[in-house]
């Protein structure tokens, strides 16, 4: 089960509201900036980093593109004719941001003592990303575990926030969609002081698109292999009188490249904002509606060396099996600057979601002809209905002061509260090893025969139900002191939690801390270090006295140090870190078994897990038209204490290691553009080293490549995208022996056409 805890990401700036476009910097050279140039710069999308030279008037400006990807190469002042715009830091324009927001206080990357990866809207577009799984290769130390879960720095991680609030609209097994997402932030390491309970590997924050006063609209149509088709339309702009609005609609139907499987997604999203200058109020509403046919998808059986026993397209589900998810989200936010040195924000988020599943689960591998080779799978039919309703509240106040010319201070005070009620009704009906009337039949691995409507002939399986109510509340304070080139950060947080599972109540509290330091060697290089803690309440199902519970929370901490650079005016950006994460009080099986004689084996909270590693990230302009981003991570996660009786004692462990935790990951993306032709070509790669599945089978290493061809002139943009160019057969992650490995996508392609109205 996912535990939910809400906190508001403070989009707070050192200066007054309304907030300026992030990172916009205009440098005049000779003469005044023309109104035309001003309009051109204003038309650039937020997140670009521009250095412009305005020389007198701009008689040739009409020929200049407002798209930063199509600007001419940088040159010196003496080389520039009248009317030239110089664009530098192209890597920053396309794929980097100038402020890190997920750390609560808006901070430039070189002044932050945390490692954060930000995936911009431009990178999402260039890679044709549709959901969260398309993005993991861009984040060092992150790889797929299952569904929306990842392995992050060696630990399974499922913490998902939207605009700093953990009201995840994906009720259980749906993967976050990206249509209404402006950028994705991944904060690495324990973040308990900032966000409360969470896994020590990190957390995702999805920043949604908000209304702005910049007027534009666009339509797109999509078509591709496996019957893929769809489109979107969205519009944004000023309504006058300080009001602005945004609306969008997305629909796509695509094959999932497994027998019978497809996915239909509909997202309707809208927002209204009111801006008085010192105060901004934002209302948003989103509807998510998704249906996956022949799902919930499980894996494909493999041998112990990780080789698929049959086609990677094989599926245990019948054509009319399905997973349906619907979710409605309402969010309101206010940002205000009541005093010159005080900034406030408050957010409330409501989520009402439901998920229905009817699918065939792999239950056991069969050798039906006794020749020593697996050739079929016994199945069980599962029906699940999940409903959840959650409320999230958060508020922050930031006070800032310049004590002297080189001494500055910022103080953050905040609180958050999160409540969620969940109900689950489930049934399962297990089949036999031979076809039996009223029960699910086995299915062949090599010649599967599907029977639409067969589940209507099944007898009713035994049913279970659960009602869960969880509450989380936190109060925190964070101080940032700048002493010239030295930036010191210290924070403390108090959390309380309460879980009610079918009438059994478990509660507790915890303190979390964070200390960080940054030293700016110069304007282009900084070094940093941090110590931080986090915690996770034990799962409610493990808290019952029958298992020896209740137990104290699992706790974690991190020691981390590294460097960050923005060399050559930001054209070469790097970040590197070495870390040690420790996780203690981890539940495992009690080797004494059923100590109380109550029919349930006991657990003990005594384990310790240590994750060590280092990461390196790079974004650079090789030339003004050639951009490269790359990341590498090494991780070694091991059980160091409490390993008592073999695999499976600690959740997700395999011996003294962890499932789906690779030692090495490597990702890159490079884009070369021909501005005069309006063309760009991009290619990316993703390498994940050998891993182990939950049951200890090998998950083989893989390297895959994707590519995009992009044409963009004026309001027209066309993209041709190919995934898994070499059609590599690989497993994205491993699970149980009976469930197999999750196959990566075969080669596929699609075309996306866009028309932009300004």
C-alpha positions in Angstrom: 0.0 0.0 0.0 1.1 3.6 -0.6 1.3 5.9 2.4 0.3 9.5 1.5 1.6 12.6 3.1 0.9 16.2 1.9 3.2 19.2 1.9 3.2 22.3 -0.2 6.1 23.1 -2.4 6.7 26.8 -1.9 7.2 28.5 -5.2 8.7 31.4 -3.3 11.1 33.9 -4.8 13.5 36.3 -3.2 11.8 39.2 -4.8 8.2 40.4 -5.0 5.3 38.7 -6.7 4.2 38.3 -9.4 7.1 35.9 -10.2 9.1 36.8 -13.3 9.9 34.3 -16.0 12.4 31.9 -14.5 16.0 32.8 -15.5 15.2 35.5 -18.0 18.2 37.8 -18.3 18.5 40.5 -21.0 21.8 42.3 -21.4 21.7 45.6 -23.4 24.9 46.4 -25.4 24.4 49.7 -27.3 21.2 51.6 -27.8 17.8 50.8 -26.3 15.9 47.5 -26.7 13.2 47.9 -29.3 9.6 47.1 -28.6 9.7 44.3 -31.2 12.7 42.7 -29.4 10.8 43.0 -26.1 7.8 41.2 -27.6 10.0 38.5 -29.0 11.6 37.8 -25.7 8.3 37.9 -23.9 7.0 35.3 -26.3 9.6 32.8 -25.2 8.3 30.0 -23.0 9.1 30.0 -19.3 12.2 28.2 -18.3 14.5 29.5 -21.2 17.7 31.3 -20.3 18.5 34.1 -22.7 21.3 36.6 -22.9 20.4 39.1 -25.6 22.3 41.9 -27.2 20.2 44.8 -28.5 21.9 47.0 -31.0 20.0 50.2 -31.9 16.9 49.3 -33.9 16.1 45.9 -35.3 15.4 46.4 -39.0 15.9 42.7 -39.7 14.1 41.4 -36.6 11.2 40.1 -38.6 13.4 37.3 -39.9 14.5 36.2 -36.4 12.7 33.3 -34.8 11.3 33.7 -31.3 12.2 30.0 -30.7 15.5 29.8 -28.8 16.3 26.6 -30.7 16.4 28.5 -34.0 18.6 31.4 -32.9 22.0 32.1 -34.6 25.3 31.1 -33.0 26.8 33.3 -30.3 29.4 35.9 -31.5 31.3 38.8 -30.0 30.0 42.3 -29.9 32.4 43.4 -32.6 31.2 40.7 -34.9 27.5 41.5 -34.5 25.6 43.6 -37.1 22.8 45.8 -36.1 19.8 43.8 -34.8 21.5 40.6 -33.7 20.3 38.6 -30.8 22.9 36.4 -29.2 21.6 33.3 -27.4 24.0 31.5 -25.0 23.6 28.6 -22.6 21.5 26.5 -25.0 21.7 23.5 -22.8 20.1 25.5 -20.1 17.4 26.8 -22.5 16.3 23.3 -23.6 16.8 21.0 -20.8 17.7 22.8 -17.6 16.1 25.3 -15.2 17.6 28.1 -13.2 15.8 27.5 -9.9 15.3 24.4 -7.8 11.8 24.5 -6.2 11.4 21.1 -4.7 13.7 22.1 -1.8 11.0 24.5 -0.5 13.2 27.7 -0.8 13.7 28.6 -4.5 17.4 28.2 -5.0 19.8 28.2 -8.0 21.4 24.7 -8.5 24.8 26.0 -7.5 23.5 27.3 -4.2 21.6 24.1 -3.2 23.1 21.4 -1.0 20.7 18.8 -2.5 20.9 16.7 -5.6 17.8 17.4 -7.8 17.1 16.3 -11.4 14.6 18.5 -13.3 13.1 17.3 -16.5 11.8 20.2 -18.5 8.8 20.4 -20.8 11.2 20.7 -23.8 12.8 17.4 -23.0 9.5 15.8 -22.4 8.4 17.0 -25.9 11.6 16.0 -27.7 11.5 12.5 -26.2 7.8 12.1 -27.0 7.2 11.1 -23.4 3.6 10.2 -22.5 4.0 8.8 -19.0 6.5 8.7 -16.1 8.1 5.5 -17.3 9.4 7.4 -20.4 11.5 9.7 -18.2 13.5 7.5 -15.8 16.5 7.2 -18.1 17.1 10.9 -17.6 17.6 10.6 -13.8 20.9 9.2 -12.5 20.3 6.4 -10.1 16.7 5.7 -11.0 15.3 2.7 -12.9 11.9 1.0 -13.2 10.7 -1.3 -10.5 7.0 -1.8 -11.4 4.1 0.4 -12.6 4.8 3.9 -11.1 7.4 2.5 -8.6 11.1 2.9 -9.2 14.4 1.7 -7.7 16.1 4.9 -6.5 19.6 4.7 -5.1 18.9 1.1 -4.4 15.6 1.4 -2.6 12.1 0.8 -3.9 10.4 4.2 -4.1 6.7 5.2 -4.7 6.4 8.8 -3.2 4.6 10.9 -5.8 3.8 14.6 -5.3 1.9 17.0 -7.5 2.8 20.7 -6.9 4.4 19.7 -3.7 1.3 17.8 -2.5 1.0 14.1 -2.3 -2.5 13.7 -3.5 -1.6 11.1 -6.2 -4.5 10.9 -8.6 -3.4 7.4 -9.7 -5.5 5.3 -7.4 -3.2 2.2 -7.4 -1.5 0.9 -10.5 -1.9 3.6 -13.1 1.3 5.4 -14.2 1.4 9.2 -14.0 0.6 10.9 -17.4 2.4 14.0 -18.6 -0.1 16.0 -20.6 -0.7 18.6 -18.0 2.8 18.5 -16.5 5.2 21.4 -17.0 8.2 19.7 -15.6 9.2 16.8 -13.3 11.5 17.2 -10.3 13.2 14.3 -8.6 14.7 15.1 -5.2 17.3 12.6 -4.3 17.9 11.0 -0.9 16.0 11.2 2.4 13.6 14.2 2.5 11.8 13.7 5.8 12.5 17.3 7.1 10.9 18.7 3.9 8.1 16.3 3.0 7.5 13.9 6.0 7.4 10.1 5.7 9.1 8.7 2.6 11.5 6.2 1.3 15.2 7.2 1.5 15.9 7.0 -2.2 14.0 10.2 -3.1 10.7 11.5 -4.3 9.0 12.8 -7.5 7.3 16.2 -7.7 5.1 16.8 -10.8 4.7 20.5 -11.5 1.4 21.0 -13.3 0.7 23.6 -16.0 -0.8 26.8 -14.6 -2.7 29.7 -16.3 -0.4 32.6 -17.5 -1.1 35.9 -19.1 0.9 34.8 -22.2 -1.8 34.0 -24.9 -1.2 31.0 -27.0 -3.1 27.9 -28.1 -2.1 24.7 -29.9 -3.5 21.5 -31.4 -1.7 18.3 -32.0 -2.6 15.0 -33.8 -0.8 11.7 -33.2 -0.5 8.5 -35.2 1.7 5.5 -35.0 2.3 1.8 -35.0 0.2 -0.7 -33.0 -2.9 1.3 -33.9 -1.8 4.4 -32.0 -3.8 7.6 -32.6 -4.9 10.6 -30.6 -4.6 14.3 -30.2 -4.7 17.2 -27.9 -5.8 20.9 -27.7 -4.9 23.5 -25.1 -5.2 27.2 -24.8 -3.8 29.7 -22.4 -4.0 33.5 -22.0 -5.2 36.7 -20.3 -8.9 37.4 -19.8 -8.2 40.9 -18.7 -8.6 42.6 -15.3 -5.8 40.4 -13.8 -7.5 37.2 -14.8 -6.0 34.4 -16.9 -7.2 31.0 -17.8 -5.9 27.7 -19.2 -7.8 24.7 -20.6 -6.7 21.5 -22.2 -8.0 18.2 -23.5 -5.9 15.1 -24.3 -7.0 11.8 -25.8 -4.9 8.9 -27.0 -5.5 5.2 -27.8 -2.4 3.1 -28.2 -1.4 -0.5 -28.3 0.7 -1.8 -25.4 2.6 -4.2 -27.6 1.4 -7.3 -25.6 -1.2 -9.7 -27.0 -4.7 -8.0 -26.7 -3.4 -5.1 -24.7 -4.1 -1.4 -25.3 -4.5 1.8 -23.3 -7.1 4.5 -23.8 -6.4 7.8 -21.9 -8.5 10.9 -21.6 -7.4 14.0 -19.5 -9.4 17.2 -19.2 -7.6 20.0 -17.4 -8.4 23.6 -16.7 -7.3 26.5 -14.5 -8.2 30.1 -13.6 -5.8 32.6 -12.0 -6.2 36.1 -10.6 -3.2 38.3 -10.2 -3.1 41.6 -8.4 0.6 42.1 -8.5 1.4 41.1 -4.9 -1.2 38.3 -4.7 -2.0 35.5 -7.0 -4.9 33.0 -6.6 -5.0 29.9 -8.7 -7.8 27.3 -9.1 -7.3 24.1 -11.0 -9.5 21.1 -11.9 -8.4 17.9 -13.6 -10.2 14.7 -14.7 -8.2 11.6 -15.4 -9.9 8.7 -17.2 -7.9 5.7 -18.3 -8.7 2.2 -19.4 -6.2 -0.6 -20.1 -7.5 -3.5 -22.0 -6.2 -7.0 -21.3 -4.6 -5.7 -18.2 -3.4 -5.6 -15.3 -0.3 -6.5 -17.1 2.2 -8.9 -15.4 5.4 -10.2 -16.7 6.6 -12.9 -19.1 8.2 -16.1 -17.5 12.0 -16.4 -17.8 14.6 -19.0 -17.0 17.1 -18.4 -14.1 19.4 -16.6 -16.5 16.7 -14.1 -17.3 15.9 -15.3 -20.9 12.2 -15.1 -21.8 10.6 -18.5 -22.2 8.3 -17.3 -24.9 7.5 -14.2 -26.9 7.9 -10.9 -25.1 4.4 -10.0 -26.4 2.8 -12.9 -24.4 0.0 -12.0 -22.0 -1.9 -14.1 -19.5 -4.9 -11.8 -19.7 -8.1 -12.4 -21.8 -9.1 -9.7 -24.3 -11.9 -8.4 -22.1 -9.9 -8.2 -18.9 -9.3 -4.6 -17.9 -8.0 -2.0 -15.5 -10.0 1.2 -15.3 -9.0 4.3 -13.4 -10.9 7.5 -12.9 -9.8 10.4 -10.8 -11.0 14.0 -10.1 -8.6 16.6 -8.7 -9.4 20.1 -7.4 -6.7 22.4 -6.2 -6.6 26.0 -4.9 -3.6 28.0 -4.1 -2.8 31.5 -3.0 0.6 33.3 -3.1 1.0 36.6 -1.5 3.6 39.2 -0.5 2.1 41.2 2.3 5.4 42.8 3.3 8.6 43.7 1.5 10.5 40.8 3.0 7.7 38.2 3.6 6.2 35.8 1.1 3.2 33.5 2.0 1.5 30.6 0.2 -1.3 28.2 1.1 -2.6 25.3 -0.9 -5.5 22.9 -0.6 -5.9 19.8 -2.8 -8.8 17.3 -3.1 -8.7 14.0 -4.9 -11.5 11.5 -5.5 -10.4 8.4 -7.4 -11.4 4.9 -8.1 -9.9 1.9 -9.8 -11.5 -1.3 -11.0 -9.5 -4.4 -12.1 -10.6 -7.7 -13.6 -7.7 -9.7 -14.8 -6.0 -13.1 -14.9 -2.9 -13.4 -12.6 -0.1 -15.9 -13.2 -0.2 -18.4 -10.3 2.2 -21.2 -11.2 4.4 -22.4 -14.1 3.4 -25.8 -15.6 5.0 -28.6 -17.5 1.9 -30.1 -19.0 3.6 -32.9 -21.0 6.3 -33.9 -18.4 9.2 -33.3 -20.8 11.1 -31.1 -18.2 10.2 -27.8 -20.0 7.8 -25.1 -18.8 5.0 -24.8 -21.4 2.0 -23.3 -19.6 0.8 -21.2 -16.7 -1.9 -21.9 -14.1 -4.0 -18.8 -13.6 -6.3 -17.2 -11.1 -9.0 -14.6 -11.8 -8.9 -11.5 -9.7 -11.5 -8.7 -9.3 -10.6 -5.6 -7.3 -12.4 -2.4 -6.6 -10.4 0.4 -5.0 -11.8 3.8 -4.0 -9.9 6.7 -2.3 -10.7 10.2 -1.2 -8.0 12.5 0.1 -7.5 16.1 1.3 -4.2 17.9 1.5 -3.4 21.2 3.1 -0.2 23.1 3.3 1.0 26.6 4.1 4.4 28.3 4.1 5.8 31.6 5.2 9.2 32.9 4.1 11.0 35.8 5.8 14.1 37.1 4.1 16.6 39.8 5.2 19.9 41.3 4.0 21.8 41.8 7.2 24.8 43.3 5.5 26.2 43.3 2.0 27.5 39.7 2.2 25.2 38.3 5.0 21.7 37.3 4.1 19.1 35.1 5.9 15.9 33.3 4.9 13.6 31.5 7.3 10.8 29.2 6.3 8.0 28.1 8.6 5.3 25.8 7.4 2.8 23.0 8.2 0.9 20.4 6.3 -1.9 17.9 6.9 -3.0 15.0 4.8 -5.9 12.6 5.2 -7.0 9.7 3.0 -9.7 7.2 3.3 -9.5 4.0 1.1 -11.8 1.1 0.6 -10.8 -2.1 -1.2 -13.0 -5.0 -2.1 -11.3 -8.0 -3.8 -11.9 -11.6 -4.8 -9.7 -14.2 -6.4 -10.5 -17.6 -8.0 -7.7 -20.0 -8.5 -7.8 -22.4 -11.5 -6.5 -26.0 -11.7 -3.6 -27.4 -13.7 -6.2 -28.8 -16.1 -9.3 -27.1 -17.6 -12.1 -27.3 -15.1 -15.6 -25.9 -15.6 -16.2 -22.7 -13.6 -12.5 -22.1 -13.0 -9.8 -20.3 -14.9 -8.0 -22.6 -17.4 -4.3 -22.8 -17.8 -2.9 -20.9 -20.8 -0.1 -22.0 -23.1 3.2 -20.1 -23.3 3.6 -20.9 -27.0 0.1 -21.2 -28.4 -2.2 -19.2 -26.2 -5.9 -19.6 -26.9 -7.9 -16.6 -25.7 -11.6 -16.8 -24.8 -13.4 -13.5 -24.6 -16.2 -13.6 -22.1 -14.9 -16.7 -20.3 -14.9 -15.0 -16.9 -18.7 -14.8 -17.0 -18.7 -18.6 -16.7 -16.6 -18.6 -13.5 -18.0 -19.4 -10.1 -17.7 -16.6 -7.5 -14.4 -16.5 -5.6 -13.9 -15.7 -1.9 -14.1 -12.0 -1.2 -12.2 -9.8 1.2 -12.6 -6.1 2.0 -10.5 -3.5 3.8 -11.2 0.0 5.0 -8.2 2.2 5.7 -8.0 5.7 7.0 -4.6 7.5 7.3 -3.7 10.9 8.7 -0.4 12.7 8.6 0.4 16.1 10.0 3.7 18.0 10.1 5.2 21.3 11.3 8.6 22.4 10.1 11.2 25.3 10.2 14.1 25.8 7.9 16.8 28.5 8.1 19.2 29.5 5.3 22.1 31.7 6.2 24.4 33.2 3.5 27.8 34.4 4.6 29.5 35.5 1.4 30.4 32.4 -0.5 29.2 30.1 2.3 25.5 29.0 2.5 24.4 27.1 5.6 21.0 25.4 5.9 19.4 23.8 9.0 15.9 22.5 9.4 13.7 20.5 11.8 10.3 18.9 11.4 7.8 17.2 13.7 5.4 14.6 12.3 2.4 12.8 13.8 0.6 9.9 12.0 -2.4 7.7 12.6 -3.6 4.6 10.7 -7.0 3.0 11.1 -7.2 -0.4 9.4 -10.5 -2.1 9.7 -10.9 -0.6 13.2 -7.4 -1.3 14.4 -5.6 2.0 15.2 -1.9 2.6 15.1 -0.3 6.0 15.8 3.0 7.6 16.5 5.2 10.6 15.9 8.8 11.4 14.7 11.3 14.2 14.4 13.3 14.8 11.2 16.4 17.0 10.6 18.4 18.4 7.8 21.8 20.2 7.7 23.5 21.5 4.5 26.4 23.6 3.5 27.5 25.1 0.2 30.8 26.8 -0.6 30.9 28.9 -3.8 34.5 28.6 -5.1 33.6 31.2 -7.8 30.6 32.1 -9.9 30.8 28.8 -11.9 31.8 26.2 -9.3 30.4 25.2 -5.9 30.9 22.3 -3.5 28.2 21.0 -1.1 27.5 18.6 1.7 24.4 17.5 3.6 23.1 15.3 6.4 19.4 14.5 6.4 17.0 12.1 8.0 13.7 10.5 7.1 11.2 7.9 8.4 8.4 5.6 7.3 5.6 4.2 9.5 5.5 0.4 9.1 2.7 -0.8 6.8 -0.6 -1.1 8.6 -0.8 -4.8 7.7 2.4 -5.4 9.7 1.3 -3.6 12.8 -1.2 -6.1 14.1 -0.3 -7.7 17.5 -0.6 -11.1 15.8 2.8 -10.4 14.1 4.4 -8.9 17.2 3.4 -5.3 16.4 3.0 -2.4 16.6 6.5 -1.4 15.6 8.4 1.8 15.6 8.9 3.4 12.1 11.7 2.5 9.8 14.2 5.4 9.9 16.9 6.5 7.5 19.6 9.1 7.1 22.2 10.3 4.5 25.7 11.7 4.4 26.3 13.3 1.0 28.9 15.5 -0.6 29.6 16.7 -4.1 30.1 19.5 -6.6 28.2 21.5 -9.2 29.4 23.6 -12.0 28.0 26.0 -14.7 31.2 26.6 -16.7 31.6 28.9 -19.7 28.6 31.0 -18.9 26.4 28.0 -18.2 27.2 26.1 -21.4 28.8 23.2 -19.4 26.7 22.2 -16.4 27.8 19.3 -14.2 26.9 17.8 -10.9 28.5 15.0 -9.0 27.8 13.4 -5.6 29.0 10.7 -3.3 26.5 9.4 -0.7 25.9 6.9 2.0 22.3 6.2 3.0 21.5 4.1 6.0 18.0 2.5 6.7 17.4 1.0 10.1 14.6 -0.7 12.1 13.6 -2.6 9.0 11.0 -5.3 9.4 11.9 -8.9 8.8 10.7 -12.4 9.6 11.3 -13.5 13.2 13.5 -16.7 13.0 11.5 -18.1 15.9 8.4 -18.2 13.8 5.0 -18.0 15.6 6.2 -16.8 19.0 2.8 -16.3 20.5 1.2 -19.4 19.2 -1.6 -17.4 17.5 -1.3 -18.9 14.1 0.6 -16.0 12.5 4.4 -15.9 12.2 6.0 -12.9 14.0 8.1 -10.1 12.6 11.0 -8.2 14.2 12.2 -4.6 13.5 16.0 -5.1 13.6 17.4 -4.9 10.1 19.8 -2.3 8.7 20.5 -1.6 5.0 23.3 0.6 3.7 23.3 2.2 0.2 26.6 3.6 -1.1 27.2 5.2 -4.5 28.1 8.1 -6.6 26.4 10.0 -9.5 27.4 12.3 -12.3 25.2 14.5 -14.5 26.2 16.6 -17.5 24.4 19.0 -19.8 26.5 20.8 -22.3 26.6 22.7 -25.6 29.2 21.0 -27.7 28.5 23.6 -30.4 25.7 26.3 -30.4 23.5 23.8 -32.3 24.6 20.6 -30.6 23.3 19.7 -27.1 24.2 16.7 -25.0 22.9 15.5 -21.6 24.2 12.4 -19.9 24.1 10.8 -16.5 25.8 7.9 -14.8 25.2 6.3 -11.4 26.9 3.6 -9.4 25.1 2.1 -6.4 25.8 -0.7 -4.0 23.0 -1.5 -1.6 23.4 -4.3 1.0 21.8 -5.6 4.1 24.4 -5.0 6.8 22.6 -6.1 10.0 19.7 -8.4 10.8 20.2 -10.8 8.0 19.1 -14.0 9.7 17.7 -16.7 7.6 18.0 -16.2 3.8 16.2 -14.5 1.0 13.0 -12.8 1.7 13.5 -11.9 5.4 13.5 -8.2 4.6 11.0 -6.9 2.0 12.4 -6.9 -1.6 15.7 -8.5 -0.5 17.5 -11.2 -2.3 20.2 -12.6 -0.1 22.0 -9.5 1.3 21.0 -7.4 -1.8 17.8 -5.9 -3.1 15.6 -6.7 -6.1 15.8 -4.5 -9.2 18.6 -2.4 -7.8 21.3 -2.2 -10.6 24.9 -1.3 -9.8 25.3 0.8 -12.9 23.0 2.9 -14.9 23.8 5.2 -17.8 21.6 7.5 -19.8 22.2 10.1 -22.5 20.3 12.4 -24.9 21.9 14.4 -27.7 20.2 16.8 -30.1 21.7 18.5 -33.2 19.8 21.2 -35.0 20.0 22.9 -38.4 18.3 26.3 -37.6 18.1 27.5 -41.2 16.2 24.4 -42.2 14.2 24.2 -39.0 15.4 20.6 -38.5 16.7 18.8 -35.5 17.8 15.2 -34.9 18.1 13.6 -31.5 19.1 10.2 -30.2 19.2 8.8 -26.7 20.4 5.7 -24.9 19.6 3.9 -21.7 21.9 1.3 -20.1 21.0 -0.7 -16.9 23.3 -3.3 -15.6 22.5 -6.8 -14.3 19.9 -7.0 -11.5 18.1 -9.7 -9.5 14.3 -10.2 -9.5 12.4 -10.5 -6.2 12.8 -14.3 -6.4 16.5 -14.1 -7.3 16.4 -14.7 -11.0 18.8 -12.8 -13.2 17.5 -9.6 -14.8 19.8 -9.3 -17.8 21.6 -6.0 -18.6 20.4 -4.0 -21.5 21.2 -1.0 -23.7 18.5 0.5 -25.9 18.3 3.6 -28.1 15.5 5.9 -29.1 15.5 8.8 -31.6 13.5 11.8 -32.8 13.4 13.8 -36.0 11.9 17.3 -35.5 10.9 19.9 -38.0 9.8 23.3 -36.7 9.1 26.4 -38.6 6.9 29.2 -37.3 3.7 27.7 -35.9 4.3 24.2 -37.3 6.1 21.4 -35.6 6.4 17.8 -36.7 8.1 15.0 -34.9 8.9 11.5 -36.0 9.8 9.3 -33.0 11.2 5.8 -32.8 11.5 3.9 -29.6 13.9 0.9 -29.2 15.5 1.5 -32.6 17.4 -1.8 -32.7 14.3 -3.7 -31.4 16.2 -5.0 -28.4 14.5 -7.8 -26.4 15.0 -7.0 -22.8 13.4 -7.0 -19.3 12.7 -3.6 -17.8 12.5 -5.2 -14.3 12.0 -8.5 -12.6 9.3 -9.8 -10.2 8.4 -13.3 -9.0 9.2 -16.6 -10.7 5.6 -17.2 -11.4 5.0 -13.6 -12.6 8.2 -13.4 -14.8 10.0 -10.2 -15.9 8.3 -7.1 -17.2 9.4 -6.9 -20.9 10.6 -3.7 -22.3 8.7 -2.2 -25.3 9.5 -3.6 -28.7 10.4 -1.1 -31.5 7.6 1.3 -32.2 7.1 4.6 -33.9 4.8 7.5 -34.1 4.3 10.9 -35.8 3.1 14.0 -33.9 2.0 17.2 -35.8 1.5 20.5 -33.9 0.1 23.8 -34.9 0.7 26.7 -32.5 -1.5 29.8 -32.4 0.1 32.8 -30.8 
